[in-house]
Amino acid sequence: MALDYMLGLSEQAACIAYPDLDFDPPKRDKQAIKAAQDVCFSCPIRWECLLYAWETDIPNGIWGGAYFEQRNLMATLLGLSRLAPIQESLETIKRFTSSTRK
Ligand code: SF4
């Protein structure tokens, strides 16, 4: 389900424009992490990407601007369920992020 959803959006991925950027840098390389996250933070499908990586339990890389542990933490804090429809999880994330921006 999540994969089908992501494939439908993949042309919007901001990282397409950065083929040489490392989205799985070593955690000690703060500069490389920031470079990857800056692209993710401006990506129009950031939350879809993060949810896809979380739902499919991808263990490595920065997806949606977050590492594996960060994705799991966010899902736990927001009470997300892998059994829920992706639209429902997206709405939960978007509600949370818009409420924290005020
Ligand atoms: S959130 Fe980051 S890794 Fe995911 S599609 Fe967008 S730019 Fe690529």
Backbone and ligand atoms as CSV (ligand in chain L), in Angstrom:
chain,resi,resn,atom,element,x,y,z
A,1,MET,N,N,0.827,-1.196,0.000
A,1,MET,CA,C,0.000,0.000,0.000
A,1,MET,C,C,0.872,1.261,0.000
A,2,ALA,N,N,1.805,1.314,0.941
A,2,ALA,CA,C,2.674,2.494,1.030
A,2,ALA,C,C,3.536,2.626,-0.220
A,3,LEU,N,N,3.995,1.472,-0.749
A,3,LEU,CA,C,4.845,1.517,-1.937
A,3,LEU,C,C,4.065,2.060,-3.131
A,4,ASP,N,N,2.862,1.569,-3.339
A,4,ASP,CA,C,2.033,2.065,-4.441
A,4,ASP,C,C,1.839,3.567,-4.308
A,5,TYR,N,N,1.594,3.976,-3.093
A,5,TYR,CA,C,1.360,5.394,-2.830
A,5,TYR,C,C,2.600,6.210,-3.184
A,6,MET,N,N,3.768,5.739,-2.735
A,6,MET,CA,C,5.018,6.462,-3.003
A,6,MET,C,C,5.360,6.489,-4.485
A,7,LEU,N,N,5.154,5.365,-5.167
A,7,LEU,CA,C,5.485,5.315,-6.596
A,7,LEU,C,C,4.678,6.344,-7.373
A,8,GLY,N,N,3.477,6.574,-6.933
A,8,GLY,CA,C,2.631,7.557,-7.598
A,8,GLY,C,C,3.127,8.985,-7.405
A,9,LEU,N,N,3.970,9.192,-6.400
A,9,LEU,CA,C,4.440,10.538,-6.081
A,9,LEU,C,C,5.920,10.750,-6.396
A,10,SER,N,N,6.616,9.697,-6.766
A,10,SER,CA,C,8.081,9.739,-6.804
A,10,SER,C,C,8.649,10.817,-7.730
A,11,GLU,N,N,7.894,11.223,-8.737
A,11,GLU,CA,C,8.411,12.276,-9.626
A,11,GLU,C,C,8.526,13.617,-8.909
A,12,GLN,N,N,7.844,13.757,-7.791
A,12,GLN,CA,C,7.909,15.005,-7.021
A,12,GLN,C,C,9.070,15.033,-6.032
A,13,ALA,N,N,9.787,13.931,-5.922
A,13,ALA,CA,C,10.861,13.836,-4.927
A,13,ALA,C,C,11.956,14.870,-5.202
A,14,ALA,N,N,12.256,15.688,-4.202
A,14,ALA,CA,C,13.276,16.729,-4.356
A,14,ALA,C,C,14.652,16.123,-4.593
A,15,CYS,N,N,14.905,14.941,-4.055
A,15,CYS,CA,C,16.235,14.331,-4.166
A,15,CYS,C,C,16.578,13.936,-5.602
A,16,ILE,N,N,15.609,13.870,-6.482
A,16,ILE,CA,C,15.887,13.556,-7.889
A,16,ILE,C,C,16.880,14.563,-8.466
A,17,ALA,N,N,16.801,15.797,-7.991
A,17,ALA,CA,C,17.678,16.850,-8.512
A,17,ALA,C,C,19.083,16.798,-7.903
A,18,TYR,N,N,19.312,15.870,-6.971
A,18,TYR,CA,C,20.608,15.782,-6.287
A,18,TYR,C,C,21.144,14.345,-6.336
A,19,PRO,N,N,21.454,13.864,-7.525
A,19,PRO,CA,C,21.860,12.460,-7.640
A,19,PRO,C,C,23.167,12.133,-6.916
A,20,ASP,N,N,23.995,13.139,-6.647
A,20,ASP,CA,C,25.281,12.865,-5.994
A,20,ASP,C,C,25.246,13.062,-4.484
A,21,LEU,N,N,24.100,13.491,-3.974
A,21,LEU,CA,C,24.006,13.728,-2.536
A,21,LEU,C,C,23.796,12.399,-1.802
A,22,ASP,N,N,24.512,12.231,-0.705
A,22,ASP,CA,C,24.447,10.988,0.072
A,22,ASP,C,C,23.288,11.055,1.079
A,23,PHE,N,N,22.287,10.210,0.887
A,23,PHE,CA,C,21.161,10.174,1.809
A,23,PHE,C,C,21.313,9.063,2.845
A,24,ASP,N,N,22.514,8.511,2.917
A,24,ASP,CA,C,22.820,7.538,3.970
A,24,ASP,C,C,24.233,7.789,4.488
A,25,PRO,N,N,24.469,9.034,4.937
A,25,PRO,CA,C,25.820,9.358,5.405
A,25,PRO,C,C,26.079,8.763,6.783
A,26,PRO,N,N,27.355,8.612,7.146
A,26,PRO,CA,C,27.668,8.161,8.505
A,26,PRO,C,C,27.115,9.167,9.520
A,27,LYS,N,N,26.658,8.671,10.648
A,27,LYS,CA,C,26.016,9.565,11.630
A,27,LYS,C,C,26.972,10.595,12.223
A,28,ARG,N,N,28.262,10.386,12.079
A,28,ARG,CA,C,29.216,11.380,12.597
A,28,ARG,C,C,29.430,12.523,11.599
A,29,ASP,N,N,28.971,12.355,10.368
A,29,ASP,CA,C,29.185,13.370,9.334
A,29,ASP,C,C,28.023,14.379,9.346
A,30,LYS,N,N,28.098,15.297,10.290
A,30,LYS,CA,C,26.995,16.246,10.497
A,30,LYS,C,C,26.733,17.116,9.258
A,31,GLN,N,N,27.782,17.456,8.543
A,31,GLN,CA,C,27.629,18.305,7.352
A,31,GLN,C,C,26.838,17.573,6.262
A,32,ALA,N,N,27.168,16.302,6.058
A,32,ALA,CA,C,26.456,15.514,5.045
A,32,ALA,C,C,25.009,15.278,5.460
A,33,ILE,N,N,24.793,15.066,6.746
A,33,ILE,CA,C,23.419,14.858,7.244
A,33,ILE,C,C,22.594,16.117,7.011
A,34,LYS,N,N,23.174,17.265,7.336
A,34,LYS,CA,C,22.444,18.523,7.157
A,34,LYS,C,C,22.120,18.758,5.675
A,35,ALA,N,N,23.079,18.445,4.808
A,35,ALA,CA,C,22.852,18.641,3.367
A,35,ALA,C,C,21.671,17.789,2.893
A,36,ALA,N,N,21.624,16.543,3.331
A,36,ALA,CA,C,20.518,15.657,2.929
A,36,ALA,C,C,19.205,16.144,3.546
A,37,GLN,N,N,19.248,16.499,4.826
A,37,GLN,CA,C,18.008,16.934,5.488
A,37,GLN,C,C,17.478,18.240,4.901
A,38,ASP,N,N,18.367,19.139,4.510
A,38,ASP,CA,C,17.907,20.390,3.903
A,38,ASP,C,C,17.075,20.113,2.648
A,39,VAL,N,N,17.494,19.124,1.871
A,39,VAL,CA,C,16.728,18.759,0.669
A,39,VAL,C,C,15.384,18.157,1.089
A,40,CYS,N,N,15.421,17.248,2.049
A,40,CYS,CA,C,14.174,16.618,2.518
A,40,CYS,C,C,13.201,17.651,3.096
A,41,PHE,N,N,13.730,18.610,3.836
A,41,PHE,CA,C,12.849,19.581,4.486
A,41,PHE,C,C,12.125,20.462,3.458
A,42,SER,N,N,12.649,20.529,2.255
A,42,SER,CA,C,11.981,21.323,1.218
A,42,SER,C,C,11.185,20.442,0.245
A,43,CYS,N,N,11.144,19.158,0.514
A,43,CYS,CA,C,10.534,18.204,-0.425
A,43,CYS,C,C,9.008,18.192,-0.272
A,44,PRO,N,N,8.286,18.287,-1.366
A,44,PRO,CA,C,6.813,18.306,-1.269
A,44,PRO,C,C,6.201,16.981,-0.814
A,45,ILE,N,N,6.983,15.915,-0.845
A,45,ILE,CA,C,6.428,14.624,-0.397
A,45,ILE,C,C,7.186,14.101,0.830
A,46,ARG,N,N,7.652,15.040,1.634
A,46,ARG,CA,C,8.459,14.659,2.802
A,46,ARG,C,C,7.736,13.662,3.711
A,47,TRP,N,N,6.510,13.949,4.076
A,47,TRP,CA,C,5.813,13.084,5.042
A,47,TRP,C,C,5.440,11.745,4.419
A,48,GLU,N,N,5.098,11.763,3.163
A,48,GLU,CA,C,4.792,10.506,2.474
A,48,GLU,C,C,6.040,9.614,2.462
A,49,CYS,N,N,7.186,10.247,2.198
A,49,CYS,CA,C,8.461,9.517,2.155
A,49,CYS,C,C,8.796,8.944,3.533
A,50,LEU,N,N,8.652,9.767,4.556
A,50,LEU,CA,C,8.942,9.316,5.917
A,50,LEU,C,C,8.028,8.148,6.290
A,51,LEU,N,N,6.752,8.281,5.963
A,51,LEU,CA,C,5.805,7.215,6.296
A,51,LEU,C,C,6.120,5.937,5.543
A,52,TYR,N,N,6.489,6.085,4.289
A,52,TYR,CA,C,6.835,4.909,3.491
A,52,TYR,C,C,8.004,4.154,4.139
A,53,ALA,N,N,9.058,4.895,4.505
A,53,ALA,CA,C,10.231,4.259,5.109
A,53,ALA,C,C,9.879,3.621,6.449
A,54,TRP,N,N,9.043,4.291,7.205
A,54,TRP,CA,C,8.644,3.743,8.509
A,54,TRP,C,C,7.763,2.503,8.325
A,55,GLU,N,N,6.774,2.608,7.454
A,55,GLU,CA,C,5.861,1.474,7.266
A,55,GLU,C,C,6.568,0.239,6.743
A,56,THR,N,N,7.582,0.448,5.909
A,56,THR,CA,C,8.288,-0.691,5.327
A,56,THR,C,C,9.545,-1.045,6.121
A,57,ASP,N,N,9.747,-0.331,7.240
A,57,ASP,CA,C,10.826,-0.668,8.174
A,57,ASP,C,C,12.219,-0.611,7.525
A,58,ILE,N,N,12.425,0.377,6.677
A,58,ILE,CA,C,13.738,0.531,6.040
A,58,ILE,C,C,14.741,0.927,7.133
A,59,PRO,N,N,15.794,0.137,7.311
A,59,PRO,CA,C,16.669,0.358,8.464
A,59,PRO,C,C,17.716,1.454,8.294
A,60,ASN,N,N,17.967,1.867,7.067
A,60,ASN,CA,C,19.072,2.817,6.861
A,60,ASN,C,C,18.608,4.041,6.082
A,61,GLY,N,N,19.479,5.032,6.085
A,61,GLY,CA,C,19.244,6.203,5.256
A,61,GLY,C,C,18.334,7.250,5.878
A,62,ILE,N,N,18.404,8.430,5.276
A,62,ILE,CA,C,17.549,9.551,5.672
A,62,ILE,C,C,16.375,9.592,4.708
A,63,TRP,N,N,15.203,9.372,5.247
A,63,TRP,CA,C,13.963,9.404,4.461
A,63,TRP,C,C,13.034,10.409,5.132
A,64,GLY,N,N,12.524,11.336,4.372
A,64,GLY,CA,C,11.676,12.346,4.981
A,64,GLY,C,C,12.436,13.203,5.986
A,65,GLY,N,N,13.740,13.246,5.844
A,65,GLY,CA,C,14.568,14.051,6.744
A,65,GLY,C,C,14.932,13.361,8.038
A,66,ALA,N,N,14.572,12.088,8.178
A,66,ALA,CA,C,14.783,11.403,9.454
A,66,ALA,C,C,15.462,10.048,9.282
A,67,TYR,N,N,16.291,9.721,10.272
A,67,TYR,CA,C,16.885,8.390,10.353
A,67,TYR,C,C,15.880,7.393,10.923
A,68,PHE,N,N,16.224,6.122,10.827
A,68,PHE,CA,C,15.392,5.015,11.320
A,68,PHE,C,C,14.872,5.280,12.735
A,69,GLU,N,N,15.792,5.607,13.648
A,69,GLU,CA,C,15.395,5.808,15.046
A,69,GLU,C,C,14.458,7.011,15.180
A,70,GLN,N,N,14.714,8.045,14.404
A,70,GLN,CA,C,13.863,9.238,14.460
A,70,GLN,C,C,12.477,8.939,13.902
A,71,ARG,N,N,12.431,8.146,12.828
A,71,ARG,CA,C,11.129,7.776,12.244
A,71,ARG,C,C,10.312,6.970,13.253
A,72,ASN,N,N,10.973,6.019,13.902
A,72,ASN,CA,C,10.264,5.193,14.883
A,72,ASN,C,C,9.796,6.012,16.075
A,73,LEU,N,N,10.644,6.936,16.506
A,73,LEU,CA,C,10.272,7.783,17.645
A,73,LEU,C,C,9.052,8.635,17.297
A,74,MET,N,N,9.080,9.230,16.120
A,74,MET,CA,C,7.960,10.077,15.698
A,74,MET,C,C,6.669,9.250,15.629
A,75,ALA,N,N,6.766,8.061,15.054
A,75,ALA,CA,C,5.577,7.203,14.934
A,75,ALA,C,C,5.042,6.829,16.312
A,76,THR,N,N,5.949,6.545,17.240
A,76,THR,CA,C,5.525,6.187,18.596
A,76,THR,C,C,4.862,7.377,19.280
A,77,LEU,N,N,5.501,8.531,19.188
A,77,LEU,CA,C,4.954,9.727,19.848
A,77,LEU,C,C,3.575,10.100,19.299
A,78,LEU,N,N,3.379,9.875,18.002
A,78,LEU,CA,C,2.103,10.248,17.382
A,78,LEU,C,C,1.084,9.112,17.420
A,79,GLY,N,N,1.501,7.950,17.920
A,79,GLY,CA,C,0.582,6.820,18.014
A,79,GLY,C,C,0.186,6.264,16.655
A,80,LEU,N,N,1.103,6.310,15.691
A,80,LEU,CA,C,0.782,5.799,14.352
A,80,LEU,C,C,0.728,4.277,14.359
A,81,SER,N,N,-0.095,3.738,13.466
A,81,SER,CA,C,-0.204,2.284,13.325
A,81,SER,C,C,0.094,1.902,11.884
A,82,ARG,N,N,0.878,0.847,11.707
A,82,ARG,CA,C,1.168,0.373,10.345
A,82,ARG,C,C,-0.072,-0.223,9.689
A,83,LEU,N,N,-1.073,-0.494,10.473
A,83,LEU,CA,C,-2.308,-1.064,9.927
A,83,LEU,C,C,-3.273,0.019,9.452
A,84,ALA,N,N,-2.997,1.254,9.830
A,84,ALA,CA,C,-3.900,2.345,9.446
A,84,ALA,C,C,-3.684,2.717,7.982
A,85,PRO,N,N,-4.721,3.204,7.313
A,85,PRO,CA,C,-4.540,3.696,5.941
A,85,PRO,C,C,-3.528,4.837,5.934
A,86,ILE,N,N,-2.711,4.904,4.891
A,86,ILE,CA,C,-1.638,5.904,4.853
A,86,ILE,C,C,-2.198,7.325,4.938
A,87,GLN,N,N,-3.362,7.545,4.358
A,87,GLN,CA,C,-3.953,8.891,4.423
A,87,GLN,C,C,-4.234,9.306,5.862
A,88,GLU,N,N,-4.660,8.356,6.670
A,88,GLU,CA,C,-4.950,8.648,8.073
A,88,GLU,C,C,-3.653,9.034,8.801
A,89,SER,N,N,-2.579,8.301,8.559
A,89,SER,CA,C,-1.293,8.613,9.193
A,89,SER,C,C,-0.760,9.956,8.703
A,90,LEU,N,N,-0.936,10.219,7.421
A,90,LEU,CA,C,-0.497,11.513,6.876
A,90,LEU,C,C,-1.221,12.670,7.554
A,91,GLU,N,N,-2.519,12.512,7.715
A,91,GLU,CA,C,-3.299,13.574,8.364
A,91,GLU,C,C,-2.832,13.789,9.798
A,92,THR,N,N,-2.504,12.707,10.501
A,92,THR,CA,C,-2.012,12.828,11.878
A,92,THR,C,C,-0.709,13.620,11.904
A,93,ILE,N,N,0.213,13.291,11.014
A,93,ILE,CA,C,1.503,13.998,10.973
A,93,ILE,C,C,1.298,15.465,10.607
A,94,LYS,N,N,0.487,15.723,9.602
A,94,LYS,CA,C,0.290,17.100,9.146
A,94,LYS,C,C,-0.404,17.939,10.215
A,95,ARG,N,N,-1.354,17.324,10.926
A,95,ARG,CA,C,-2.012,18.031,12.033
A,95,ARG,C,C,-0.986,18.387,13.108
A,96,PHE,N,N,-0.129,17.426,13.437
A,96,PHE,CA,C,0.879,17.649,14.473
A,96,PHE,C,C,1.866,18.735,14.042
A,97,THR,N,N,2.363,18.655,12.823
A,97,THR,CA,C,3.380,19.617,12.392
A,97,THR,C,C,2.780,21.015,12.245
A,98,SER,N,N,1.528,21.105,11.835
A,98,SER,CA,C,0.953,22.454,11.724
A,98,SER,C,C,0.675,23.035,13.108
A,99,SER,N,N,0.365,22.185,14.078
A,99,SER,CA,C,0.100,22.704,15.434
A,99,SER,C,C,1.395,23.129,16.116
A,100,THR,N,N,2.520,22.538,15.764
A,100,THR,CA,C,3.784,22.898,16.413
A,100,THR,C,C,4.447,24.087,15.748
A,101,ARG,N,N,3.955,24.502,14.580
A,101,ARG,CA,C,4.531,25.654,13.881
A,101,ARG,C,C,4.003,26.989,14.405
A,102,LYS,N,N,2.919,26.953,15.164
A,102,LYS,CA,C,2.293,28.204,15.617
A,102,LYS,C,C,3.089,28.867,16.716
L,1,SF4,S1,S,11.832,13.449,1.673
L,1,SF4,FE1,FE,13.995,13.419,1.121
L,1,SF4,S2,S,14.491,11.287,0.599
L,1,SF4,FE2,FE,12.259,11.522,0.610
L,1,SF4,S3,S,11.688,11.908,-1.507
L,1,SF4,FE3,FE,11.921,13.882,-0.498
L,1,SF4,S4,S,14.027,14.522,-0.829
L,1,SF4,FE4,FE,13.890,12.332,-1.313
